[in-house]
């Protein structure tokens, strides 16, 4: 879905370009940036195969679509030597309850057929909206109906372009056609009028044939208006100003106001979730 791709790419690429700084309090309350291997891993090379920009994009993508993002910090004692991304859709969580409350959990990761188990404290867990601290839900679960509607709209539009004889109509004959005549008519009609490249051609009929437009056509279905509503809803589920993913949206706000909304309401909640999880897992 192009609007979903544009929204997720805009958010993830923006956050991926930001540096993650490790700081400490200095004299008289000043803030000092610390040169530390953890900052190098988060901003340059998290592991031998992945760069930091790719890692941060995957963190945000998993956060948006699944509501969860899981990282495995490889350690030698208290020193972090690598950070590895775990695919959110390969995670299963076994939760253990006591008196109705979740007391503990085991996080299982399917790594190509080999299942690895982790305790929650062994992972960096970034959650969107969680009740238990180990698992959440994202756009794919919370907005399933909207995404399916967008996909069905695309399928319908593609079907009209590939298979439709525009304008949509029926051909009728006062006489019964033989099988050969029927096949010849169908083949010639498809060749001359079917497909997007033939849309709008003048219809020329043989003697006796009658062309009758059907009462239901794409314009009457009002697909354009429906598509606008879907685009607006997609912008809402990503908490984006609509004009950032839809050039036809009414721009009541200025670009400056849109950028402030993007920073304050779209980016900051995700950045805060990442920061708090990194603090919890990587600081002693």
DAVENHU-V687065 format. One line per field, one symbol per residue. phi: phi as a letter, one per 30 degrees, with the letter a starting at -180 (. if undefined). A space follows every 50 residues. Layout:
BEGIN
phi=???
END
This chain:
BEGIN
phi=.ddddddddddddddddddcccbbdcehidccdcdbddddddcbbdadcc cdddddddeddddddcibbcbcddbchccdcabcdcdddccbbccccbhi cdcaacccbdcijccccbdeddcccccdaccbibabbcddddbedddddd ddddddddddddcdccddaccbbdcdddedddddddddddddcdjddcdi dddccdejdbcbdddcbedddhdddddddddddddddchcdeddbbdddd cdcddddddddeddccdeddddddedddddcccd
END
